[in-house]
Amino acid sequence: MAAQAQTNAWFILAGGEAASLQGGPYATREFVHTSCALVGEAYAALRAAGVPAERIITICQLKDYIEYLRAGSAEAIPSQEVPGFYYKEQLERTCASCNLWLEESGGKADYDCHDVNPATFIHVLTGDGGGGDGGKVVPADAGAVFFGVYSHGDSHHAAGHAGGAGSTREPHSYSTAEWYIHFPYPAPQASDDASDMYAFVATDGQKSHRTRLYATQIRLALHSLASTHNKRPVVGLLNCCRSGGLVEFMRRPSAVQPDLPLSLMFSSGLDTDSLVSGFWSAWFNELRHVALRGGQPAAKSVTLCRLFASAERRYHRENKYEALNHLKEVSYRGRAFGLDGSSRFQHQSHDCRV
């Protein structure tokens, strides 16, 4: 990677949850917000790797979730029928996982509460400044961009295809289905319907579609970046169920651009589930491990391809108990594809160094 990319790389960490689980009144929410703690651990790993806090952009319900837990600790959510000490224990666990993030952020994510929505992610990634209240976005002079999204994911048939809108009947293909990532809050409606971020997505018949970040939207955002910054390396980690479907577009012959430095990782196949923490934890733990080796020559020469391979091995070592999932995923899980159709960062990012 060029010197500027090494010294001016920006990182986006996004933690989503389904709107039905974390986007409503306290009484309707799930007790555990998995992605919040995992974003906190990823933040700590990036800081251990030497990434400055000002170049990490977080999109997650950090303040939102902690306020929920504090309300529960104070017995302020009686309808959930959960004893207050359980909320207190969960609050302590969450704060421990997010300790450094809480300390350096003042107790909230860069985009928190209702700003944790699909539009914010797209605005931050493309750097158009339209997310939330005009907070941090990836600047035009960024040398490289990494984004990681941890959430729930799923897919549905596109309208007009077999099964009809709302059907989840398989098999899917990129020409007949839409894959998506859940966010807890809906994207704001654009004033002009034609420019709305869902105007070109096959969402017909889908409830709460504005809380979903679709593969089509990710693809167009990446193409937008490629058209304006075609030499800037972009690396993404998509950790959710069925996340393999989110990168199906990279297998299309028309998408092949061998010179475009884009690499995407995903945590499961297009029709399979991801393990909780799974590849996300393996990737960031391996990154931390490399960083802690400091000035050793081996650490300085680690390529993105080698880092991925190490993280993949760590994933299998730490999840051997999931024998069935391992057998299902061995051909899909964690592969990374470049726009030339190759896997494991071959060609696309062979010179990208950590």
Secondary structure, DSSP 8 states (H G I E B T S, - for coil): --HHHHHSEEEEEEE---HHHHSS-GGGS-S--HHHHHHHHHHHHHHHTT--GGGEEEES-HHHHHHHHHHHHTT--GGG---HHHHHHHHHHHHHHTHHHHHHHTSS-SB-GGG-SHHHHHHHHHT-S-STTT-----TT-SEEEEEEES-EEEEE-TTSTT-TT---S---TTTEEEEEE-SS-----SSGGGSTTTTS--TT-TTGGGEEEHHHHHHHHHHHHHH-TTS-EEEEEESTTGGGGGGGGGSGGG--TT--EEEEESS-TTS---SSHHHHHHHHHHHHHHHTTT-HHHHT-BHHHHHHHHHHHHHHHTTT-HHHHHHHTTTTT-EEETTS-BTTTTTTTT-B-
